[in-house]
Amino acid sequence: MKNSGYESARLLSEYLLFHYGAPREILPYDFGPRDALDFPRRCVTECLDASRRPARALDVGCAVGRATFELARHCEEAVGVDFSRGFIKAARTLQSAGELSYERVDEGALTTRCTAAAPAGIDRARVRFETGDAMNLPEDLGVFDVVLAANLICRLSDPARFLLAAPRLVKPGGQLILTSPHTWLEEFTPRANWLGGSRLQGLLEAGFTLERRFDMPFLIREHRRKFQWSVAEATLWTRLIS
Ligand SMILES: C[S@@+](CC[C@H](N)C(=O)[O-])C[C@H]1O[C@@H](n2cnc3c(N)ncnc32)[C@H](O)[C@@H]1O
């Protein structure tokens, strides 16, 4: 696999806005689905069980890294991994410099200069970003108290391969957080590898208990008059002890 399909300047700008944009920068209207904003932060606030006092977190398919930073509010170490070099470069700039400016598309060639800022109140030294393939993660990443894969599985060529390897990534008693809008497309995943219906659960239940399933809306702005409103299915899993 040479490219995850997430290397363009347009997608970099869309994801910086999606992860770090203020509500008004994303949705400049008094109407619209406000409860769909701030998705990467909500992946942590609504899904992480902080009462388990997690120490190490992995955010697979982290894109430009907002959820990785949010995991570092609770964990001593948060590692973000993504296949896109452009996304990881941007995430690393946010980690080292604390901010990154970019052009938000307003309409056609009209843009506005915006600044993405790493969230305040987080020790950025706890965060690390690496390029990597979710279906072939290096052994030396180790094991984690929490693994988040937000809107990743329907972008993998072989999502089952990632899910079958998940038990060795999560410590016994640890958490696996999956969200997915299940937008299966042959452009990313050959049809034979789509995980519709109960296939996802079937792949995970040997190693995990399903704790909760719920819906999470999210909003990605393409330009000021066009948005993608999607609803991810969130499933929260606990790694079996033995
Ligand atoms: C739909 S985006 C979701 C990004 C982020 N988790 C979020 O919720 O905004 C999918 C992400 O998965 C990454 N990705 C695609 N294939 C991957 C792979 N094989 N390994 C790691 N990341 C991959 C893409 O580069 C992209 O950042």
The ligand as a MOL file (V3000), in Angstrom:
LIG
                    3D

  0  0  0     0  0            999 V3000
M  V30 BEGIN CTAB
M  V30 COUNTS 27 29 0 0 0
M  V30 BEGIN ATOM
M  V30 1 C -11.6680 8.8850 8.1870 0
M  V30 2 S -10.0720 9.3310 8.7670 0 CHG=1
M  V30 3 C -10.3110 9.3460 10.5310 0
M  V30 4 C -9.2350 10.1090 11.2320 0
M  V30 5 C -9.4270 10.3630 12.7180 0
M  V30 6 N -9.3220 9.1600 13.5080 0
M  V30 7 C -10.7120 11.0670 12.9780 0
M  V30 8 O -11.5970 10.4810 13.6230 0
M  V30 9 O -10.8530 12.2080 12.5360 0 CHG=-1
M  V30 10 C -9.1520 7.8280 8.5100 0
M  V30 11 C -7.6890 7.9620 8.8860 0
M  V30 12 O -7.0800 6.6760 8.7960 0
M  V30 13 C -5.8160 6.8200 8.1840 0
M  V30 14 N -5.4670 5.5180 7.5880 0
M  V30 15 C -5.9460 4.9660 6.4590 0
M  V30 16 N -5.3710 3.7470 6.2620 0
M  V30 17 C -4.5310 3.5490 7.3050 0
M  V30 18 C -3.6490 2.4970 7.6730 0
M  V30 19 N -3.5250 1.3930 6.9340 0
M  V30 20 N -2.9350 2.6200 8.8030 0
M  V30 21 C -3.0320 3.7420 9.5750 0
M  V30 22 N -3.8430 4.7750 9.2690 0
M  V30 23 C -4.5790 4.6810 8.1430 0
M  V30 24 C -5.9940 7.9460 7.1850 0
M  V30 25 O -4.7530 8.5020 6.7980 0
M  V30 26 C -6.8900 8.8770 7.9890 0
M  V30 27 O -6.1240 9.7420 8.7900 0
M  V30 END ATOM
M  V30 BEGIN BOND
M  V30 1 1 1 2
M  V30 2 1 2 3
M  V30 3 1 2 10
M  V30 4 1 3 4
M  V30 5 1 4 5
M  V30 6 1 5 6
M  V30 7 1 5 7
M  V30 8 2 7 8
M  V30 9 1 7 9
M  V30 10 1 10 11
M  V30 11 1 11 12
M  V30 12 1 11 26
M  V30 13 1 12 13
M  V30 14 1 13 14
M  V30 15 1 13 24
M  V30 16 1 14 15
M  V30 17 1 14 23
M  V30 18 2 15 16
M  V30 19 1 16 17
M  V30 20 1 17 18
M  V30 21 2 17 23
M  V30 22 1 18 19
M  V30 23 2 18 20
M  V30 24 1 20 21
M  V30 25 2 21 22
M  V30 26 1 22 23
M  V30 27 1 24 25
M  V30 28 1 24 26
M  V30 29 1 26 27
M  V30 END BOND
M  V30 END CTAB
M  END
